[in-house]
Amino acid sequence: MRVTTRKTVINKKIKGTVKSTTKKTLEAITNSDAKSATEEYKKAQKALDKAAQKGLIKKNTAARKKSRLNKKIKELVTKK
């Protein structure tokens, strides 16, 4: 029981990091700020990879999310 609660706390922290970094990346994209979007994307990419490595999300899910974020950033950069 103690192990489960400890792992639950760790998993929630990692998932929260994933959600917050992707949200910050999307906010930077909607604000048309390419520089901060790329910086936040690097953080989101790291968080997604860690979550996939730990088994919280599947590796294809992480790859899909990274791909979609990167696509939006590329559209933002090429717009200007």
Contacts in CASP RR format, 6 or more apart in sequence:
PFRMAT RR
TARGET T0000
AUTHOR 0000-0000-0000
METHOD contacts of the structure
MODEL  1
MRVTTRKTVINKKIKGTVKSTTKKTLEAITNSDAKSATEEYKKAQKALDK
AAQKGLIKKNTAARKKSRLNKKIKELVTKK
11 54 0 8 1.000
11 56 0 8 1.000
14 47 0 8 1.000
14 50 0 8 1.000
14 51 0 8 1.000
14 54 0 8 1.000
14 56 0 8 1.000
15 51 0 8 1.000
15 56 0 8 1.000
17 47 0 8 1.000
17 50 0 8 1.000
17 51 0 8 1.000
18 44 0 8 1.000
18 47 0 8 1.000
18 48 0 8 1.000
18 51 0 8 1.000
18 56 0 8 1.000
18 57 0 8 1.000
21 40 0 8 1.000
21 43 0 8 1.000
21 44 0 8 1.000
21 47 0 8 1.000
22 44 0 8 1.000
22 47 0 8 1.000
22 48 0 8 1.000
22 65 0 8 1.000
22 69 0 8 1.000
24 40 0 8 1.000
24 43 0 8 1.000
24 44 0 8 1.000
25 37 0 8 1.000
25 40 0 8 1.000
25 41 0 8 1.000
25 43 0 8 1.000
25 44 0 8 1.000
25 69 0 8 1.000
25 73 0 8 1.000
26 69 0 8 1.000
26 72 0 8 1.000
28 36 0 8 1.000
28 37 0 8 1.000
28 40 0 8 1.000
29 37 0 8 1.000
29 72 0 8 1.000
29 73 0 8 1.000
29 76 0 8 1.000
32 76 0 8 1.000
32 79 0 8 1.000
34 73 0 8 1.000
34 76 0 8 1.000
34 77 0 8 1.000
34 80 0 8 1.000
37 73 0 8 1.000
37 76 0 8 1.000
38 73 0 8 1.000
41 69 0 8 1.000
41 70 0 8 1.000
41 73 0 8 1.000
44 65 0 8 1.000
44 66 0 8 1.000
44 69 0 8 1.000
45 66 0 8 1.000
45 69 0 8 1.000
48 57 0 8 1.000
48 62 0 8 1.000
48 65 0 8 1.000
48 66 0 8 1.000
49 62 0 8 1.000
51 57 0 8 1.000
51 62 0 8 1.000
52 58 0 8 1.000
52 59 0 8 1.000
52 61 0 8 1.000
52 62 0 8 1.000
END
